[in-house]
Amino acid sequence: MIPLSWFLVLSAILFCIGLYAVITRKNTIAILLGVELMLNAANINILAFWRYLYAPQGNIDGLILSLIVFVVAASETAVGLGLILSAYRRRKTVIAGEL
């Protein structure tokens, strides 16, 4: 069985990579991908803690919360890409500073 700390380290690394992408990138699509990485890191944390604390009791609240985060991430991606496409059609750029 994989220890909980490994999942937490993986989640922290993914979150830091996503945060780095959001802070340093100028391209709005790269920023959106960074936000997606951060949401996936949060999902790993949710599922890891659920697995080690509540799964043996038969509680599925962690799975439901993780599903909600997936739905929010998918809708955020759809809306974000729609906004980026609309802005690109008007301004012919996807650089965040110019939008």
N, C-alpha and C positions, 0 to 999 in steps of 0.2 A: 504494500500500500504506500502510495506517495505521501510524504509528510505535508502538512498544511503550509509550512514555511516555504516550500518550493513554489506553490501556487501564488503565495503572496509576493515572492521575489519576481516571478514572471509577470505578475500584474503590475508591480511597481516599475519594472523595466519598460513594459508596453506603455504605461501611463507617461513615463518620462520621455519616451520617443515621441508620443503624440503631442505632449506639451511643447517639446522642442520644435516640432513641425509647425504648430500653431504660432509660436512666438517668432520663429525665424523666417518663415516662408512669406513671399509676397503674392504668390499665385493663390487665388481663392479656392481652387479645387484641391490644392495641397493642404490648405488650412482645413477644409472640410474632411479630408482624409485623416488629418491629425485628430480632429474631434471624434471621428469614428474609432480611432485607436484608443482614445481615452474612455469612450463608452464601453468598448470591448474589455478593457482592463477592469472597469467597474463590474462588468458582468462576471468576469473570472473570480473576482473577490466574492460577489454575491453567491455564486455557485459553490465555491470552495468552503465558505463558512456554513452554507446550508448543508453541504455533504457531511462535514465533520460534526456539526452540532445538532441538526434537526432531522436528517434523513433516517437515522436508525429508529426514530420515533414514528415514522410514517407521515410526517408533516410535509406538505408540498408548497408551503408559502414561498420558499426560496425560488422554486421553479416558476411560480406565477409571477413573482417580481422580476425574474430574469426575462421572462417572456414579454413583460411590459417594457423593459428596457430595450429589447430587440425591436419591438414595434415602434417605440419612440425614435430609435436610431434609424430605422428604415424610413419613417415619415420625415425625419429631419434631413435625410439624404435626398429624398424626392423633392422636398420644398427647396432645399439649398441649391440643388442642381437646376431647378426651374428658375430660381432667382438669378443664378449665375448665367444661365443661357439668355435670359431676358436682358440682363445688364450687358452681356457681350454683344447682343444684337443692336443695342443702342449706342454703346461707347466703343465697340471693337477692341476691348481689352478685358483681361481677367485679373489684372494686377489690383490687389486690394487697396493700395494707396490712391490709385487713380479713380476708383469707383466712388 
